[in-house]
Amino acid sequence: MNDAVNIRIAGFGGQGVMMAGQILAYAATSEDLNGLWSPSYGPETRGGTANCAVIVSKKPINSPVFLKSHHLLAFNYPSLIKFMDRVKQGGFILYNNSLVSETVLVEGVEVIGVPINDIALELGSIQVINMVMLGAYLEKSKIFEDSTIHKVLAYVLGERKAHMVELNVKAIEAGRDFIRKQGLIHA
């Protein structure tokens, strides 16, 4: 990992964008790194726009604001269009090609379509699209180990939603598998 990794996660409200960001920030702090999660919502909650900035750093984080991210996770077309030009050269974009059928090219940035809706539906629940995307991101970036993510996921879901941990872990693994099968692991 570099000294700091800036990650933007964006989509519609209700797609689990914020939860994915929180898991990454919590994972950073559980590994004695600095982690910061900064949410941004549109005027609506469900169906409106939502995005969050996540910073994972070996050094103290002085500001939650960054102009360009190293990585973008775009859950829908409006989010992809809004943020794709704000990814640093050499970075990568994961986007939901279950919803975005257009070919996406950004000079100097690796762009990968991940069918998160389709994969989630194969698992039996559209509600885990965020975990499919998170799994794809974890495999591509190699930023955190499974054990850290599983521990944080159980914490975030809490006792009330403990019954959902297994399905969410399966979704993370399905996202990882997609990247592995495509041969898209980050160097």
N, C-alpha and C positions, 0 to 999 in steps of 0.2 A: 504494500500500500504506500502511496505517496504520503507526504506529510499531512495533506488534507484532501478529501474527496468531496466534491459538491455534487449533490444528487437532486434533481427536480422530478417530482412525481405528480402527474396531472391527469384529470379526467372529470367525469360528471360526479356530482354529489351522489352518494349511495353506492359507488363502485369500490369503496374500501381504500381509496387513495391515502387518506389520513392514517389509517391503521398500518398500512405498509410502511409509511414514513416513521411512525412511532416505533415500530419494531426495529427498524434500522438504527434509530437513535438510542433506544434502550440497549440494543446489542453492543453498540459502541461503548456505552458506559459500563456494561457488564464485563467487558474485556479491558477495562482500565484505559480506554481511549476517551477522548472528548467527543460527545455527541450532542447535536442540536437539531431540533425539529421545529420548524416555523410554518404554521398553517396559513392558508389564504383561501377565503371562500367568496363565491359570487353572491348575489343577492338572495338566491334561493338555496335551500339546503339540498333536498333530493332533486336531482335532475339539473340543478344549476352547475356552474363550474366550480371546481375545487382543485387546489394544488398545494403542495407543500415543498419547502426547501429542507433538505437534510444535509448536515455537514458532519463528516466523520473525520476526526483529526488526531494526530499524535501530539499536537501542540494545543495550547489554549485557543479557544475560538473567540475572537474579538467582536464579531458582528454576525447576525443571522442573514445578512444580505449578501448576495453575490450576483454579478451580472451574467456570468456564464457558468454553466454546469459542466462537469466531466461526463455525467451520465443523465439521460432523460428516459423516464418510463412514462409513455403516453398511452392512456387507456382509451382515448377517442380521437377523432379527426380534428376537432377544434383545438384540443390541447397540443396535438402534434404540430399543427400549423403555427400556433402561438409561440411554442418554445423551441422548435427544431433549429432555428438559426441562432439560438443562444447556447449551443453546445460547443465546447472548446474543440479545436483541431486535435485529432487523435482520440477523442472521446467516442462514446457510442450511444445510440438510441435504440430502445426496445419499444415497439409500438404494437397495439392490438390489431393485428390484421384480420381478426374476425369482423371488425367494424370498418376498417380502412382497406379498401381494395386498390387504391392508387399506388403506383410505384413511387417510392420515396427515396430521393437522393439528396445528400448533403455533402458537399465537397469537404474531404478531410475527416469525415465522421463515418463510422461504421453504423449502418442502419439495418436493424433486424426486425422482421415481422414475426410476432408470436401469436398464435390463434388462442388467446386466453379464454374467450367465451366458449369456443368449441371444446377445449380441454376441460373446462369446468363443467360443462354439460355432460361430457363423457363420465365425469366423476359423480354426476347426479345432483349438482348444486351450482347454479350460476353465482351464488353468493361467494364462492371462493376464487373468483377471477383475480382478486388482489393477491392471493397467495400463489396462484399460478405465475403471475407476473413477478412476484417477489422471488420465487424459486428460479425462474429464468435469470433474473438479475444476479442472484447469489451465485449461480453456476458460471455466468459470464464474467462477473467481477472477481470472484473468489475472495470477497471481502470478509466473510464470516463463516465459521464452521457450522455444520448442522446442529451440533449439541448446543451451541449458544443460541441459535435461532429457536430451537424447540423449547428451551428454557424460557426465553423471552415470550414466545407465543403463549405458553401456558400462563405466564404472569399477566399478559395483556387480556387474555380471555377470562381469566379469573375463575373462581369456583362456579359462578352462575352459568358460565358457558364452557365448562370443562369437557362436557360431552362433545364439543365441536373440535377439540384439539386433534383427534385422529384424522378427521376429514381434511383439516387445514394442513396437517403434515403431509398427507397424500397429495394435496394440491401443490405444495411446495416441491415435492419430489417430482411430480408430473412436469412442472416448469423446468426443473433441472434436467430431466430426461429429454425434453424437447431440445434444449441447447446442446446437450451431449450428442444426440442423434444427428444434429445438423453440423456437428464439428465446429461449433462457434465459440469455443472456450477462449477467453481473453489471454493473451500472451503475457 
